[in-house]
């Protein structure tokens, strides 16, 4: 009965120990996968948040001529006025369109994304001798404005480039003195249009469409901002580009342009300009109730005219509403916010992290037992493990292994369970060897040896105790109670 109890206790202790080791292995295996992935996710999140904070949003104060913050344009306004350029700030689109008709001017639109599609379509019908400057216009803005341009490569941050970068000679004389400017954020291409319709500078980051109304697209807002205007030749670039006509009409929008309401309670069409066919304008004959007739020569926002305050239905058949209904929604801006190589690099990094995690993770299932190709002597195995312990300085692990091996041989001989208390085991061993129980307990359950010599003495003492209490059986000693003819 005692032997059965001892065997059952030993098996229970071994099972508990195996379960504990299996749980620790699973936790380590989970950590090997979670820690690299967590670090990669943290790095990616930090990078995205930092970039989002660094990039300005086209909200109130962004490139405003009166804003003194980092993303304002007060320093550019002061530089233009020092050069004798008249800067006129307008906060509504109808007022800005009306201002450019009085004299040749440069209409500066720093946030074209805040304009309505109907308003953007009116920008290609500005008066002659007008320069239109759009800052980082997106694809829908380019299409609605009628510019023969398409967005090309987009960088993570603005790059400083020279006017003739990319082998494209710059044909803008006002930028002849500019050396390097930070405009290389968004680049433009002619797309399916005729290349001779567009003049490119700064490796495509600046595109100019010549004509009666000169249209210019700039790929970055950095040269116009207060925090970046003093870098490189950004100041010379911004003042040279905007100061050609001697007069700048600065469209300062604080938020997205709302659809203007008419006297009939319906949204009006896009503001009309001179030469805009299909839109009626009041020529003084309107009575303010929206019934005035139009001859196609008036401007937007005139009282008593269709399209102006209090105006009603416009005469003529315009195609603005049908065009707006037929256009597809713009693509997700997140895909266009980064260049294609960024997404390819991100996918490669994700695959590399996955392969690293799989390589470092332990294989599933128990190890497969395979026969050794050669016979290894037990003495060589013991010597090899001993040298590994010695090279790594693992005296504590070596001592624990020796003590566990000694207890494995002593406990069955003493009829003690595997979870017996250390003092009971030490007392039973001391009774067999005649030594002090405290000394025996220190020998079997003591601390780690401090030096290799102490480890060697511990091994000799454990071997002596084991040979005394549980001596190895000799094959030459006859078995007790053996009858004649019984095999040994």
DAQUI-V644328 format. One record per pair of residues at least 24 apart in sequence whose C-alpha atoms are under 10 Angstrom apart, sorted by sequence separation. I is the first residue (numbers start at 1). GAP is how many residues later the second one is. D is the distance in Angstrom with one decimal. If there is no record, write none. Layout:
I&GAP&D ; I&GAP&D
This chain:
65&24&7.2 ; 103&24&9.1 ; 104&24&7.7 ; 105&24&7.3 ; 106&24&5.8 ; 107&24&6.1 ; 108&24&6.2 ; 109&24&6.1 ; 110&24&6.1 ; 111&24&6.5 ; 112&24&7.9 ; 113&24&7.0 ; 117&24&7.4 ; 120&24&5.8 ; 121&24&4.7 ; 122&24&9.5 ; 123&24&10.0 ; 158&24&5.7 ; 159&24&6.2 ; 160&24&6.2 ; 272&24&8.9 ; 273&24&7.8 ; 274&24&6.3 ; 275&24&9.2 ; 281&24&5.1 ; 282&24&6.5 ; 287&24&9.3 ; 288&24&8.6 ; 289&24&10.0 ; 290&24&8.4 ; 291&24&9.5 ; 64&25&8.7 ; 65&25&10.0 ; 94&25&8.9 ; 97&25&9.1 ; 101&25&7.9 ; 102&25&9.3 ; 103&25&9.6 ; 104&25&5.4 ; 105&25&5.4 ; 106&25&4.6 ; 107&25&4.9 ; 108&25&5.0 ; 109&25&5.1 ; 110&25&4.9 ; 111&25&7.9 ; 112&25&6.1 ; 113&25&7.2 ; 116&25&9.2 ; 119&25&8.8 ; 120&25&5.3 ; 121&25&7.1 ; 157&25&9.4 ; 158&25&5.9 ; 159&25&4.4 ; 160&25&9.1 ; 216&25&9.1 ; 263&25&9.0 ; 264&25&8.9 ; 272&25&9.1 ; 273&25&7.0 ; 274&25&6.2 ; 280&25&7.3 ; 281&25&5.7 ; 282&25&9.0 ; 286&25&8.6 ; 440&25&9.0 ; 93&26&7.7 ; 97&26&8.5 ; 100&26&7.9 ; 101&26&6.1 ; 103&26&8.5 ; 104&26&5.6 ; 105&26&6.6 ; 106&26&5.8 ; 107&26&6.2 ; 108&26&6.5 ; 109&26&6.5 ; 110&26&8.0 ; 111&26&7.9 ; 112&26&8.2 ; 115&26&8.6 ; 117&26&9.6 ; 118&26&7.9 ; 119&26&8.8 ; 120&26&8.9 ; 157&26&9.6 ; 158&26&4.9 ; 159&26&6.2 ; 175&26&9.6 ; 263&26&7.3 ; 264&26&8.0 ; 272&26&7.8 ; 273&26&5.0 ; 274&26&9.1 ; 280&26&5.7 ; 281&26&7.4 ; 282&26&8.5 ; 64&27&9.8 ; 93&27&9.8 ; 100&27&7.4 ; 101&27&8.8 ; 103&27&8.6 ; 104&27&8.3 ; 105&27&8.7 ; 106&27&7.2 ; 107&27&8.6 ; 108&27&8.2 ; 109&27&9.7 ; 110&27&8.9 ; 113&27&8.8 ; 114&27&9.9 ; 117&27&6.3 ; 118&27&9.3 ; 157&27&8.0 ; 158&27&4.2 ; 159&27&9.5 ; 172&27&8.6 ; 263&27&7.0 ; 272&27&5.6 ; 273&27&6.4 ; 279&27&7.8 ; 280&27&7.6 ; 281&27&8.3 ; 98&28&9.7 ; 100&28&9.7 ; 101&28&9.7 ; 109&28&9.4 ; 113&28&7.1 ; 116&28&9.6 ; 117&28&8.5 ; 156&28&9.9 ; 157&28&5.9 ; 158&28&8.0 ; 171&28&7.0 ; 172&28&9.3 ; 262&28&8.8 ; 271&28&7.6 ; 272&28&5.0 ; 273&28&10.0 ; 279&28&8.1 ; 280&28&9.9 ; 97&29&7.6 ; 98&29&10.0 ; 100&29&9.6 ; 101&29&8.6 ; 112&29&7.0 ; 155&29&7.4 ; 156&29&7.2 ; 157&29&9.2 ; 170&29&7.5 ; 171&29&8.0 ; 172&29&8.2 ; 188&29&8.5 ; 271&29&4.9 ; 272&29&8.6 ; 282&29&8.7 ; 97&30&9.2 ; 100&30&7.3 ; 112&30&9.7 ; 154&30&8.2 ; 155&30&5.1 ; 156&30&9.3 ; 169&30&8.9 ; 170&30&6.5 ; 171&30&7.6 ; 187&30&9.5 ; 188&30&9.1 ; 270&30&8.4 ; 271&30&7.3 ; 281&30&9.3 ; 435&30&9.9 ; 100&31&9.6 ; 153&31&9.6 ; 154&31&5.7 ; 155&31&6.5 ; 168&31&8.9 ; 169&31&7.7 ; 170&31&4.8 ; 186&31&9.9 ; 187&31&8.6 ; 188&31&7.8 ; 269&31&9.8 ; 280&31&9.9 ; 433&31&9.6 ; 153&32&8.4 ; 154&32&4.5 ; 155&32&8.6 ; 168&32&6.6 ; 169&32&6.6 ; 170&32&7.5 ; 186&32&8.1 ; 187&32&6.0 ; 280&32&9.9 ; 282&32&9.8 ; 433&32&7.1 ; 153&33&6.3 ; 154&33&6.2 ; 168&33&6.2 ; 169&33&8.6 ; 170&33&9.3 ; 185&33&9.2 ; 186&33&4.4 ; 187&33&9.1 ; 280&33&8.6 ; 281&33&7.9 ; 432&33&9.1 ; 433&33&9.7 ; 152&34&7.0 ; 153&34&5.5 ; 154&34&9.0 ; 166&34&10.0 ; 167&34&9.2 ; 168&34&7.4 ; 169&34&9.0 ; 170&34&9.9 ; 184&34&9.0 ; 185&34&5.7 ; 186&34&6.5 ; 272&34&9.8 ; 279&34&9.6 ; 280&34&5.2 ; 281&34&8.7 ; 151&35&7.1 ; 152&35&5.1 ; 153&35&7.4 ; 165&35&10.0 ; 166&35&8.7 ; 167&35&9.1 ; 168&35&6.3 ; 183&35&7.1 ; 184&35&6.4 ; 185&35&5.4 ; 271&35&9.9 ; 272&35&7.7 ; 279&35&6.0 ; 280&35&5.2 ; 430&35&9.3 ; 433&35&6.7 ; 151&36&6.2 ; 152&36&4.8 ; 153&36&9.0 ; 164&36&9.0 ; 165&36&7.3 ; 166&36&7.2 ; 167&36&7.3 ; 168&36&8.0 ; 170&36&9.3 ; 172&36&8.6 ; 183&36&5.7 ; 184&36&6.6 ; 185&36&8.8 ; 271&36&6.7 ; 272&36&9.5 ; 278&36&8.3 ; 279&36&6.3 ; 280&36&6.8 ; 429&36&8.0 ; 432&36&7.7 ; 433&36&7.1 ; 73&37&9.7 ; 150&37&8.8 ; 151&37&4.6 ; 152&37&5.8 ; 163&37&9.0 ; 164&37&6.2 ; 165&37&5.2 ; 166&37&4.6 ; 170&37&9.7 ; 171&37&9.1 ; 182&37&9.4 ; 183&37&4.9 ; 184&37&9.9 ; 185&37&9.1 ; 269&37&9.1 ; 270&37&7.7 ; 271&37&8.2 ; 278&37&7.0 ; 279&37&6.0 ; 280&37&9.7 ; 407&37&7.7 ; 429&37&9.3 ; 432&37&6.3 ; 149&38&10.0 ; 150&38&5.6 ; 151&38&6.3 ; 152&38&9.2 ; 163&38&5.3 ; 164&38&5.8 ; 165&38&4.9 ; 166&38&8.0 ; 170&38&9.9 ; 182&38&7.4 ; 183&38&7.4 ; 184&38&9.5 ; 268&38&8.3 ; 269&38&6.3 ; 278&38&4.6 ; 279&38&7.6 ; 280&38&10.0 ; 406&38&8.1 ; 407&38&9.9 ; 431&38&9.8 ; 432&38&10.0 ; 149&39&6.3 ; 150&39&5.4 ; 151&39&8.8 ; 152&39&8.7 ; 162&39&8.3 ; 163&39&4.4 ; 164&39&6.9 ; 165&39&8.5 ; 181&39&10.0 ; 182&39&8.7 ; 183&39&6.8 ; 268&39&5.6 ; 269&39&9.6 ; 277&39&8.0 ; 278&39&5.4 ; 279&39&6.8 ; 429&39&9.4 ; 430&39&9.6 ; 148&40&9.9 ; 149&40&5.7 ; 150&40&6.1 ; 151&40&8.4 ; 161&40&9.4 ; 162&40&5.6 ; 163&40&7.5 ; 164&40&9.6 ; 165&40&9.7 ; 182&40&6.3 ; 183&40&6.9 ; 267&40&9.1 ; 268&40&8.1 ; 277&40&8.8 ; 278&40&5.0 ; 403&40&8.3 ; 404&40&8.6 ; 429&40&7.1 ; 148&41&8.7 ; 149&41&4.9 ; 150&41&5.6 ; 161&41&5.8 ; 162&41&8.1 ; 163&41&9.5 ; 181&41&8.8 ; 182&41&6.2 ; 183&41&9.9 ; 263&41&10.0 ; 268&41&9.3 ; 277&41&7.8 ; 278&41&8.4 ; 403&41&5.9 ; 404&41&9.4 ; 428&41&9.7 ; 148&42&6.2 ; 149&42&6.3 ; 150&42&8.6 ; 160&42&8.9 ; 161&42&7.6 ; 163&42&9.4 ; 181&42&6.9 ; 182&42&9.9 ; 276&42&9.8 ; 278&42&9.9 ; 402&42&9.2 ; 403&42&7.4 ; 147&43&9.4 ; 148&43&7.6 ; 149&43&8.6 ; 150&43&9.1 ; 159&43&9.9 ; 163&43&8.9 ; 263&43&9.6 ; 268&43&8.5 ; 403&43&9.3 ; 148&44&8.2 ; 149&44&7.5 ; 161&44&8.8 ; 262&44&8.7 ; 263&44&9.6 ; 268&44&8.2 ; 269&44&9.3 ; 400&44&9.2 ; 148&45&5.8 ; 149&45&9.8 ; 262&45&7.4 ; 263&45&9.2 ; 265&45&9.8 ; 267&45&9.9 ; 268&45&8.2 ; 269&45&8.5 ; 399&45&9.6 ; 400&45&8.7 ; 63&46&9.4 ; 64&46&8.4 ; 147&46&9.6 ; 148&46&8.0 ; 149&46&9.5 ; 159&46&9.6 ; 182&46&8.5 ; 261&46&9.4 ; 262&46&7.5 ; 263&46&7.2 ; 264&46&8.1 ; 266&46&8.8 ; 268&46&8.8 ; 399&46&9.8 ; 400&46&9.4 ; 63&47&6.4 ; 64&47&9.9 ; 136&47&9.5 ; 148&47&8.9 ; 158&47&9.9 ; 182&47&9.2 ; 260&47&9.1 ; 261&47&9.4 ; 262&47&6.3 ; 263&47&4.5 ; 264&47&8.0 ; 265&47&9.0 ; 266&47&9.2 ; 399&47&9.4 ; 400&47&9.1 ; 62&48&8.1 ; 63&48&8.1 ; 138&48&9.3 ; 149&48&9.5 ; 181&48&9.3 ; 260&48&9.2 ; 261&48&8.0 ; 262&48&5.7 ; 263&48&5.8 ; 264&48&6.0 ; 399&48&8.6 ; 400&48&8.0 ; 62&49&8.0 ; 136&49&8.4 ; 137&49&9.0 ; 139&49&9.9 ; 148&49&7.4 ; 149&49&8.0 ; 182&49&8.1 ; 260&49&8.7 ; 261&49&8.7 ; 262&49&6.0 ; 263&49&5.9 ; 264&49&8.1 ; 269&49&9.0 ; 399&49&6.5 ; 136&50&6.8 ; 147&50&9.7 ; 148&50&7.4 ; 181&50&8.0 ; 182&50&7.3 ; 261&50&9.5 ; 262&50&6.4 ; 263&50&9.2 ; 270&50&7.8 ; 398&50&8.9 ; 399&50&7.4 ; 135&51&10.0 ; 136&51&9.1 ; 137&51&9.9 ; 147&51&9.2 ; 153&51&9.4 ; 154&51&9.5 ; 180&51&9.3 ; 181&51&5.8 ; 182&51&8.1 ; 183&51&8.5 ; 262&51&8.8 ; 269&51&7.6 ; 270&51&9.6 ; 396&51&7.9 ; 397&51&8.3 ; 398&51&9.5 ; 58&52&8.4 ; 59&52&8.5 ; 136&52&9.9 ; 152&52&8.6 ; 153&52&9.4 ; 180&52&5.9 ; 181&52&5.2 ; 182&52&6.6 ; 269&52&8.1 ; 396&52&4.7 ; 58&53&5.9 ; 151&53&9.8 ; 152&53&9.2 ; 179&53&7.9 ; 180&53&5.4 ; 181&53&5.0 ; 395&53&6.7 ; 396&53&6.7 ; 402&53&9.7 ; 406&53&9.7 ; 57&54&9.3 ; 58&54&9.0 ; 151&54&9.7 ; 178&54&9.2 ; 179&54&6.2 ; 180&54&7.5 ; 181&54&8.6 ; 183&54&9.5 ; 394&54&9.6 ; 395&54&6.5 ; 396&54&8.7 ; 58&55&7.9 ; 59&55&8.7 ; 178&55&6.0 ; 179&55&9.2 ; 181&55&8.7 ; 182&55&9.4 ; 394&55&10.0 ; 395&55&7.6 ; 399&55&9.9 ; 403&55&9.1 ; 407&55&9.5 ; 410&55&8.9 ; 414&55&8.3 ; 58&56&7.7 ; 177&56&9.1 ; 178&56&8.2 ; 180&56&9.6 ; 181&56&6.7 ; 395&56&7.7 ; 399&56&6.8 ; 402&56&8.7 ; 403&56&8.6 ; 406&56&6.6 ; 410&56&6.6 ; 413&56&7.4 ; 414&56&8.9 ; 178&57&9.1 ; 179&57&8.9 ; 180&57&8.6 ; 181&57&9.2 ; 395&57&7.3 ; 398&57&8.1 ; 399&57&9.4 ; 402&57&6.9 ; 405&57&9.4 ; 406&57&7.7 ; 409&57&7.2 ; 410&57&9.6 ; 413&57&6.3 ; 149&58&8.1 ; 178&58&6.2 ; 179&58&8.8 ; 393&58&9.3 ; 394&58&9.9 ; 408&58&10.0 ; 409&58&9.7 ; 410&58&9.9 ; 411&58&9.8 ; 412&58&9.0 ; 413&58&9.8 ; 148&59&9.8 ; 149&59&9.6 ; 177&59&7.7 ; 178&59&6.0 ; 393&59&8.7 ; 395&59&9.3 ; 396&59&8.8 ; 399&59&7.7 ; 403&59&7.3 ; 406&59&8.5 ; 407&59&8.6 ; 410&59&6.8 ; 411&59&9.4 ; 147&60&9.9 ; 148&60&9.9 ; 149&60&9.0 ; 176&60&9.9 ; 177&60&8.5 ; 178&60&9.8 ; 395&60&6.8 ; 399&60&7.8 ; 402&60&7.7 ; 403&60&9.9 ; 406&60&6.3 ; 409&60&8.9 ; 410&60&6.2 ; 147&61&9.5 ; 148&61&7.8 ; 158&61&8.7 ; 159&61&9.2 ; 175&61&7.8 ; 176&61&9.4 ; 395&61&10.0 ; 398&61&9.5 ; 402&61&9.1 ; 405&61&9.6 ; 406&61&9.8 ; 409&61&6.8 ; 410&61&9.8 ; 147&62&7.4 ; 158&62&6.7 ; 160&62&10.0 ; 174&62&9.4 ; 175&62&6.3 ; 178&62&8.7 ; 390&62&8.1 ; 409&62&9.5 ; 157&63&9.2 ; 158&63&8.8 ; 159&63&9.7 ; 160&63&10.0 ; 174&63&8.5 ; 175&63&9.2 ; 177&63&9.0 ; 409&63&9.9 ; 158&64&7.4 ; 175&64&9.4 ; 176&64&9.1 ; 406&64&9.5 ; 154&65&8.9 ; 157&65&9.8 ; 158&65&9.8 ; 174&65&9.2 ; 175&65&6.1 ; 174&66&5.4 ; 175&66&7.1 ; 173&67&9.1 ; 174&67&6.7 ; 147&68&7.7 ; 149&68&9.0 ; 151&68&9.3 ; 172&68&9.6 ; 173&68&9.7 ; 174&68&9.4 ; 136&69&9.2 ; 146&69&10.0 ; 147&69&9.2 ; 172&69&8.8 ; 174&69&8.7 ; 136&70&9.5 ; 145&70&9.6 ; 147&70&9.1 ; 174&70&7.2 ; 135&71&9.6 ; 160&71&9.5 ; 161&71&9.5 ; 162&71&9.5 ; 173&71&9.9 ; 160&72&7.7 ; 161&72&9.9 ; 160&73&9.2 ; 133&74&10.0 ; 160&74&9.3 ; 163&74&9.8 ; 133&75&9.1 ; 142&75&8.9 ; 132&76&9.6 ; 131&77&9.8 ; 132&77&9.8 ; 131&78&9.9 ; 131&79&9.3 ; 138&79&10.0 ; 131&80&9.5 ; 137&80&6.9 ; 130&81&9.5 ; 131&81&8.9 ; 132&81&7.3 ; 133&81&8.5 ; 134&81&7.9 ; 135&81&8.6 ; 136&81&6.7 ; 137&81&7.8 ; 138&81&9.6 ; 129&82&8.7 ; 130&82&7.4 ; 131&82&5.9 ; 132&82&6.1 ; 133&82&6.2 ; 134&82&6.3 ; 135&82&6.1 ; 136&82&5.6 ; 137&82&7.5 ; 128&83&8.5 ; 129&83&5.9 ; 130&83&5.1 ; 131&83&4.6 ; 132&83&4.7 ; 133&83&4.8 ; 134&83&4.9 ; 135&83&5.0 ; 136&83&4.5 ; 137&83&9.2 ; 128&84&4.9 ; 129&84&5.9 ; 130&84&6.2 ; 131&84&5.8 ; 132&84&6.0 ; 133&84&5.9 ; 134&84&6.2 ; 135&84&6.3 ; 136&84&5.4 ; 127&85&7.9 ; 128&85&5.3 ; 129&85&7.4 ; 130&85&8.4 ; 131&85&7.4 ; 132&85&8.3 ; 133&85&7.3 ; 134&85&8.7 ; 135&85&6.3 ; 136&85&6.9 ; 126&86&8.9 ; 127&86&6.8 ; 128&86&8.5 ; 134&86&9.8 ; 135&86&6.1 ; 125&87&9.8 ; 126&87&6.5 ; 134&87&9.8 ; 135&87&9.7 ; 125&88&7.8 ; 126&88&9.5 ; 124&89&7.4 ; 135&89&9.3 ; 123&90&9.2 ; 124&90&9.3 ; 124&91&8.3 ; 123&92&9.2 ; 55&101&9.9 ; 55&102&8.6 ; 54&103&9.4 ; 51&105&8.3 ; 51&106&8.6 ; 106&107&10.0 ; 106&108&9.2 ; 107&108&9.6 ; 108&108&9.7 ; 109&108&10.0 ; 110&108&9.6 ; 133&108&8.4 ; 106&109&9.7 ; 133&109&7.9 ; 110&110&9.8 ; 111&110&9.3 ; 131&110&9.5 ; 132&110&9.3 ; 110&111&7.6 ; 131&111&8.5 ; 131&113&8.6 ; 110&114&8.8 ; 131&114&7.9 ; 130&115&8.1 ; 129&116&8.4 ; 132&116&9.9 ; 131&117&9.3 ; 132&117&9.7 ; 133&117&9.9 ; 130&118&10.0 ; 108&134&7.6 ; 106&135&9.2 ; 107&135&8.6 ; 106&136&6.4 ; 105&137&9.2 ; 106&137&7.8 ; 105&138&9.1 ; 106&138&7.7 ; 115&138&8.6 ; 119&138&9.1 ; 105&139&8.6 ; 106&139&6.3 ; 112&139&9.5 ; 114&139&7.3 ; 104&140&10.0 ; 105&140&5.5 ; 106&140&8.1 ; 107&140&8.8 ; 108&140&6.8 ; 109&140&8.8 ; 110&140&8.2 ; 111&140&8.5 ; 114&140&8.6 ; 115&140&9.1 ; 116&140&7.8 ; 117&140&9.9 ; 119&140&9.7 ; 104&141&6.4 ; 105&141&7.0 ; 106&141&6.2 ; 107&141&6.1 ; 108&141&6.1 ; 109&141&6.6 ; 110&141&7.4 ; 111&141&8.1 ; 112&141&9.2 ; 114&141&6.5 ; 115&141&6.4 ; 116&141&6.1 ; 118&141&9.3 ; 103&142&9.5 ; 104&142&8.3 ; 105&142&4.9 ; 106&142&4.7 ; 107&142&4.9 ; 108&142&5.0 ; 109&142&5.4 ; 110&142&7.6 ; 111&142&7.4 ; 113&142&9.8 ; 114&142&4.2 ; 115&142&5.4 ; 116&142&7.6 ; 104&143&7.3 ; 105&143&5.6 ; 106&143&6.0 ; 107&143&6.2 ; 108&143&6.1 ; 109&143&7.6 ; 110&143&8.7 ; 111&143&9.4 ; 113&143&7.8 ; 114&143&5.8 ; 115&143&8.5 ; 116&143&7.6 ; 103&144&8.5 ; 104&144&9.2 ; 105&144&6.6 ; 106&144&8.2 ; 107&144&7.3 ; 108&144&8.9 ; 109&144&8.8 ; 111&144&9.5 ; 112&144&9.5 ; 113&144&9.4 ; 114&144&9.2 ; 115&144&9.8 ; 111&145&9.4 ; 126&146&9.2 ; 127&146&7.6 ; 128&146&9.7 ; 76&147&9.1 ; 77&147&9.5 ; 100&147&9.2 ; 123&147&9.9 ; 125&147&8.1 ; 126&147&6.4 ; 127&147&6.7 ; 76&148&6.4 ; 100&148&8.8 ; 122&148&6.6 ; 123&148&9.3 ; 125&148&6.2 ; 126&148&7.2 ; 127&148&8.5 ; 75&149&8.5 ; 76&149&7.6 ; 99&149&9.8 ; 100&149&6.9 ; 121&149&7.5 ; 122&149&6.4 ; 123&149&9.4 ; 124&149&9.5 ; 125&149&7.2 ; 126&149&8.7 ; 71&150&9.0 ; 73&150&9.9 ; 74&150&9.3 ; 75&150&7.9 ; 76&150&7.3 ; 99&150&7.1 ; 118&150&9.4 ; 119&150&8.4 ; 120&150&8.2 ; 121&150&9.0 ; 122&150&6.4 ; 123&150&8.7 ; 125&150&7.2 ; 126&150&9.2 ; 186&150&9.9 ; 71&151&8.7 ; 73&151&6.3 ; 74&151&8.4 ; 75&151&5.8 ; 99&151&10.0 ; 118&151&6.7 ; 119&151&5.0 ; 120&151&9.3 ; 121&151&9.5 ; 122&151&7.1 ; 125&151&6.7 ; 186&151&9.4 ; 72&152&8.2 ; 73&152&5.4 ; 74&152&6.9 ; 75&152&9.3 ; 97&152&8.9 ; 118&152&4.4 ; 119&152&6.2 ; 124&152&9.9 ; 186&152&10.0 ; 71&153&8.6 ; 72&153&5.7 ; 73&153&5.7 ; 76&153&7.6 ; 96&153&6.5 ; 117&153&8.1 ; 118&153&7.5 ; 119&153&8.7 ; 186&153&9.6 ; 71&154&5.2 ; 72&154&5.6 ; 73&154&9.2 ; 75&154&7.8 ; 76&154&10.0 ; 85&154&9.1 ; 95&154&9.7 ; 96&154&7.6 ; 97&154&9.3 ; 116&154&8.4 ; 118&154&9.7 ; 122&154&8.3 ; 70&155&6.8 ; 71&155&5.9 ; 72&155&8.2 ; 75&155&9.4 ; 80&155&9.7 ; 87&155&9.8 ; 96&155&6.3 ; 69&156&8.9 ; 70&156&5.2 ; 71&156&6.6 ; 73&156&9.0 ; 79&156&8.1 ; 83&156&8.4 ; 87&156&9.5 ; 95&156&8.9 ; 96&156&9.3 ; 68&157&9.6 ; 69&157&6.9 ; 70&157&4.8 ; 71&157&8.7 ; 79&157&9.5 ; 83&157&10.0 ; 85&157&8.8 ; 86&157&8.8 ; 63&158&8.2 ; 68&158&7.3 ; 69&158&8.0 ; 70&158&8.2 ; 76&158&9.9 ; 80&158&8.9 ; 81&158&9.7 ; 85&158&6.1 ; 93&158&7.0 ; 62&159&9.7 ; 63&159&9.8 ; 67&159&9.0 ; 68&159&9.7 ; 76&159&7.4 ; 79&159&9.4 ; 80&159&6.0 ; 84&159&8.7 ; 85&159&8.8 ; 86&159&9.5 ; 87&159&8.8 ; 88&159&7.7 ; 89&159&8.3 ; 90&159&7.0 ; 91&159&8.3 ; 92&159&7.0 ; 93&159&8.9 ; 64&160&10.0 ; 65&160&9.9 ; 75&160&9.2 ; 79&160&7.1 ; 80&160&9.0 ; 83&160&8.1 ; 85&160&8.2 ; 86&160&6.4 ; 87&160&6.1 ; 88&160&6.1 ; 89&160&6.0 ; 90&160&6.0 ; 91&160&5.8 ; 92&160&7.5 ; 93&160&8.4 ; 63&161&7.1 ; 64&161&9.2 ; 85&161&4.7 ; 86&161&4.7 ; 87&161&4.8 ; 88&161&4.8 ; 89&161&4.8 ; 90&161&5.1 ; 91&161&4.9 ; 92&161&6.8 ; 63&162&6.2 ; 76&162&7.5 ; 77&162&9.0 ; 80&162&8.1 ; 81&162&9.5 ; 84&162&7.2 ; 85&162&5.4 ; 86&162&6.1 ; 87&162&6.1 ; 88&162&5.9 ; 89&162&6.3 ; 90&162&5.9 ; 91&162&5.4 ; 92&162&9.5 ; 62&163&8.4 ; 63&163&8.3 ; 76&163&7.3 ; 80&163&6.9 ; 83&163&8.9 ; 84&163&8.9 ; 85&163&7.2 ; 86&163&8.4 ; 87&163&6.9 ; 88&163&8.6 ; 89&163&6.6 ; 90&163&8.2 ; 91&163&7.7 ; 91&164&10.0 ; 93&164&8.3 ; 56&165&9.0 ; 81&165&9.6 ; 92&165&8.2 ; 55&166&9.8 ; 56&166&9.8 ; 76&166&9.8 ; 80&166&9.0 ; 81&166&9.7 ; 55&167&9.8 ; 80&167&9.3 ; 80&168&8.9 ; 56&169&9.9 ; 77&171&9.6 ; 101&172&8.8 ; 77&173&9.6 ; 98&173&9.9 ; 101&173&8.6 ; 97&174&8.3 ; 98&174&10.0 ; 97&175&9.0 ; 98&175&8.4 ; 94&176&9.6 ; 97&176&7.7 ; 94&177&6.7 ; 93&178&8.3 ; 94&178&9.1 ; 94&179&9.8 ; 144&179&9.4 ; 144&180&9.2 ; 155&181&9.7 ; 156&181&7.6 ; 157&181&9.5 ; 154&182&7.3 ; 155&182&8.0 ; 156&182&6.0 ; 144&183&9.8 ; 153&183&8.8 ; 154&183&6.9 ; 155&183&6.2 ; 156&183&7.2 ; 143&184&10.0 ; 152&184&9.4 ; 153&184&9.8 ; 154&184&6.1 ; 155&184&5.7 ; 65&185&7.5 ; 151&185&9.1 ; 153&185&8.6 ; 154&185&5.1 ; 155&185&9.4 ; 64&186&8.3 ; 65&186&9.2 ; 66&186&9.3 ; 153&186&6.0 ; 154&186&8.5 ; 155&186&9.6 ; 156&186&8.5 ; 63&187&9.6 ; 64&187&8.5 ; 65&187&7.5 ; 140&187&9.3 ; 152&187&9.1 ; 153&187&8.0 ; 155&187&9.0 ; 63&188&9.8 ; 64&188&5.7 ; 140&188&9.5 ; 153&188&9.8 ; 63&189&7.7 ; 64&189&8.1 ; 140&189&8.7 ; 62&190&8.5 ; 63&190&9.4 ; 64&190&8.5 ; 140&190&6.6 ; 61&191&8.5 ; 62&191&8.7 ; 63&191&10.0 ; 139&191&7.8 ; 140&191&9.4 ; 60&192&8.7 ; 61&192&8.7 ; 62&192&7.9 ; 138&192&9.4 ; 139&192&9.3 ; 60&193&7.2 ; 61&193&6.8 ; 59&194&7.9 ; 60&194&4.1 ; 61&194&9.7 ; 58&195&8.8 ; 59&195&5.7 ; 60&195&6.4 ; 138&195&9.3 ; 58&196&8.1 ; 59&196&5.7 ; 60&196&9.9 ; 58&197&7.9 ; 59&197&8.3 ; 139&197&9.8 ; 58&198&9.1 ; 101&198&9.3 ; 138&198&9.4 ; 121&199&8.4 ; 98&201&7.4 ; 97&202&8.7 ; 98&202&7.5 ; 118&202&6.9 ; 97&203&8.0 ; 98&203&8.3 ; 117&203&9.0 ; 118&203&8.5 ; 97&204&9.5 ; 98&204&9.7 ; 94&205&9.1 ; 95&205&8.9 ; 118&205&9.7 ; 94&206&6.4 ; 95&206&8.1 ; 117&206&9.9 ; 118&206&8.1 ; 93&207&9.8 ; 94&207&6.2 ; 117&207&7.5 ; 93&208&9.9 ; 94&208&9.6 ; 94&214&9.2 ; 44&302&9.3 ; 40&309&8.9 ; 41&309&9.8 ; 40&310&8.5 ; 37&313&8.8 ; 40&313&8.0 ; 37&316&7.0 ; 36&317&7.2 ; 37&317&8.1 ; 36&318&9.1 ; 37&319&9.9 ; 33&320&9.2 ; 36&320&8.6 ; 37&320&8.2 ; 33&321&8.5 ; 36&321&7.3 ; 35&322&9.3 ; 33&323&8.7 ; 34&323&8.5 ; 32&324&9.6 ; 33&324&5.2 ; 32&325&6.7 ; 33&325&7.7 ; 31&326&9.9 ; 32&326&9.1 ; 33&326&9.9 ; 30&327&9.9 ; 32&327&9.9 ; 33&327&8.0 ; 29&328&9.6 ; 32&328&6.8 ; 33&328&6.9 ; 32&329&6.3 ; 31&330&9.2 ; 32&330&9.1 ; 29&331&8.7 ; 30&331&8.3 ; 29&332&5.9 ; 30&332&9.9 ; 28&333&8.9 ; 29&333&6.6 ; 28&334&9.3 ; 29&334&9.5 ; 26&336&9.3 ; 25&337&9.0 ; 10&398&9.6 ; 10&401&9.9 ; 10&402&9.7 ; 13&404&9.5 ; 14&404&9.0 ; 6&405&8.7 ; 7&405&8.6 ; 13&405&6.9 ; 6&406&7.4 ; 10&406&9.9 ; 12&406&8.9 ; 13&406&7.3 ; 9&407&9.6 ; 10&407&6.7 ; 11&407&8.7 ; 12&407&9.6 ; 7&408&10.0 ; 9&408&5.9 ; 10&408&5.0 ; 3&409&7.9 ; 6&409&7.0 ; 7&409&9.9 ; 8&409&8.6 ; 9&409&6.0 ; 10&409&7.8 ; 2&410&10.0 ; 3&410&10.0 ; 5&410&9.4 ; 6&410&6.5 ; 7&410&7.7 ; 8&410&9.2 ; 9&410&7.4 ; 5&411&9.2 ; 6&411&4.7 ; 7&411&8.4 ; 9&411&9.7 ; 3&412&7.0 ; 5&412&7.4 ; 6&412&7.0 ; 2&413&6.9 ; 3&413&8.9 ; 5&413&10.0 ; 6&413&9.5 ; 2&414&8.6 ; 3&414&9.1 ; 2&415&9.0
